[in-house]
Amino acid sequence: MENAYVEQHDGGYWLKGSRVSLDSIVYEFNDGAPPESIRRAFPTLSLEQVYGAITFYLSKQAEIDSYRAESEEVFEQQGREINARARAERPELFARLDKARQERKATK
């Protein structure tokens, strides 16, 4: 997938020559941020790179959205696994936390 602004490696999409993920740009763009605001949020990028990333995304929107949905599911699954492992290792701590949450809900 050759592009002047975006490259694919390490299981993700990245802006060439940077540590900024395409996901970061797409999230801001889909949240309604204009390219100039996105550029300010990522000062290591040029405005041209931001526009290039958005153009790349729009040209492959279905593919990128699918990749992002899959990545999000993997991330959520990993979080559930970590949580389950932590609960198994420290059941007394999580019992206290759960009790505190219930008590807090009851007082609202």
N, C-alpha and C positions, 0 to 999 in steps of 0.2 A: 504494500500500500504506500506508494511513493507520493510524498507531499512536501512542499517547501517549508511548511510550518509545523506539521505534526508528524510524529513518528511513533511506531508501536514497538514496545520492548518491555520486558519484565512483566508481562501479562497486562499491560495497560497502554494507554495513549498519553503521550507527553509532548509538550511544545519543544521543538528542536532547540538544543543548546541551553535548556533550562531544566529546573527541577519542578516546574509547574505542570500539573496534570491537566489534560483536556477536560476531565470531570469538573475541575475547579472553575474553568471558564464557562462550561456549559451550565453548571449550577447557577452561576451569577446571571448569565444570559437568560436562562429560562425563568429566573426570578424577576426579570424585567430591567436589569441593569444595562445601561448603554455601554458601548465599547470603551468610551472615555472613562467611565467609572470603574470598569473592570481593569483598565490599564492602571488607574490609581491604586487599586487593591493589590496589584502585582507589579510593583515598580521595576522589577528586573526585565519586564517585557516591554517591547515597543508597541505602539498603537497598531502598527502593521501586523505584528505577530498576533495580537488579539483579533483583529479583523480576519486574518488568515485562519485562525483556529475556529472562529465562528463560521466562516465560509466552509471549511472542511466539515464541521459538524452538520451544517444544513445540507451539504451535498450527500451525506451518508447518515442522515438522521435516524432512520429506522434501525440501521446496523449499530450505531452508537448507543441509541436508547436501549436496544436489546442487551448490549454489552453492559451498560450501566445497571440495568435491572438484575442481570445475573450476578454482577459484582456485589450489589447491595444485598442480594439473598445470601451469598457466601459470607459476607461480613456479618449479617444478622445471625446466621447459623453458627459462626465461630463465637459470637457473643453469647449465644445460648449455651454452647458447650463450655465456655469458660465459666459462665455463671453456675452451671450445674456442677462443674468440678469444684469450684470455690465453695458452693453450698455443701457438697459432700465432705470437703476437707475441714470446714468450720461450721458445723450445723448449729452450735450454740450461738455463735455470732449472728448468723442469719435469722435464727429464731428471735433474738432480741430486736434486730432490725425490723423484722416483719411485725412484731408486737408494737413497736414504736410507730410504725406506719399506720397500723390499725387504730391506735390510740389517737394519733393526729387526725385521722379521717373522722373519728367519732366526735372530736371537739370542733370541727368546722361547721 
